[in-house]
Amino acid sequence: MGKTETSGMPKTFTFDKSYFSPAAYELESSVIRDILKYSSQPGVISFAGGLPAPESFPIEELKAVADRVLVQYGTLALQYGLSRGYGPLREFLADRAGIRGGEGITADNIIVTGGSQQGLDIVGRSFLEPGRYVLCCRPTYVGALQAFNFYRARYATVEIDDEGMKVDEAEAQIKKYNPAFIYVVPNFQNPAGVTLSEPRRHKLIELAYKYRLPIIDDNPYGELRYSGTDQPSLKRLGGDIVIQLGTFSKIISPGLRIGWTVAAKEVTDVFERVKQSTDLHTNQFAQYLVHEYVAGGALDPHIATLIVNYREQRDTMLATMAEFFPDTVRWTRPEGGLFLWIVLPEQIKAKELFFKAIEEKVAFVPGKAFDPLGIMENTMRLNFSNASCAMIREGIKRLGRVFADM
Ligand SMILES: Cc1ncc(COP(=O)(O)O)c(C=O)c1O
């Protein structure tokens, strides 16, 4: 080929701030991802991420299932699909949501999403406008804050205690801020591990109907209960006003990126169009893979194994904390999920302890990231699913030393 007219032109160019939408440019990177560069250093015991135990991934089963999918459904599984998702998977989810989530749910109420993180984005796109408030817990899941921040949300916050959101404090916030919706992780909340008690569930739903506010029931951990008794699902108690987000991330694998929304028909119709405008549809092959895996009955036994293992990890962490942490430190005792929450004496900044902890080769997430108001400096989140019991014991002993010096 001969020389083109552009061959002598400079090929370097810098995209400065003026090129980007303010929403994109000002979005903060996830603190947890930033922390990964420390927590992934060799020898560091990390309680920082929210990763499921890698040894729990059903690799052999999925290998066989992938093979079956390609042989039996290859041309369909590799083709474009429906924005709502693969029909048989939606049927399966509707049946399961019917048992665990709410009555009268059919495949028409389900959309398969790219993880529940996409569910959060779809909620933001569908309900938020710049400056609109979201009513949520303090602390709350940082990924929800990131998703809603993109739509320039503001936060009307309600504190938590061992029974989850202090719902009695919610009404005043609703009156003051007129939020677009209520966002809650009712079961084994990320980050604090607390569960919304049954009386508070009823109260929250009363409030939702009184003020005609949708509840976003973000429920990735509901099936991972290690002790205590199941609470009735918000979706079941609240019916149409509740939009539930689910995911296979914590009960099969997060890398597959398969989640779902359960919502009233008219909400699902809007979500479908919003989803279509974003990515056309969720990864078709992954949907077939997950469906083939769950339809064969593998999910419940798999969850039962996860529960046994994660219970032991949780118990190890709690017992070691009781042994090695000073009396001035308080923490939650989660009945399920992957996390617990530590409150340090008021004057202590978890961010400063973080670097001391890294010197001791142990990592956690400072709690400030989970505070919609960006304060809560004397808090931290610990994850117990991604380290063996021996590592948990060692890591907690190291943290105990860091606390003792504080
Ligand atoms: C409360 C909550 N919601 C949503 C998500 C996103 O999960 P995924 O997109 O992997 O389904 C997480 C992940 O940790 C979470 O803790």
The ligand as an ORCA input file, in Angstrom:
! r2SCAN-3c Opt
* xyz 0 1
  C     -25.236     -6.751     48.139
  C     -24.657     -7.070     46.805
  N     -25.344     -6.772     45.711
  C     -24.864     -7.044     44.490
  C     -23.616     -7.620     44.326
  C     -23.115     -7.863     42.933
  O     -23.058     -9.209     42.653
  P     -22.977     -9.814     41.208
  O     -22.981     -8.697     40.213
  O     -21.722    -10.596     41.165
  O     -24.176    -10.660     41.071
  C     -22.854     -7.949     45.447
  C     -21.519     -8.532     45.297
  O     -20.749     -8.662     46.190
  C     -23.399     -7.662     46.729
  O     -22.723     -7.945     47.844
*
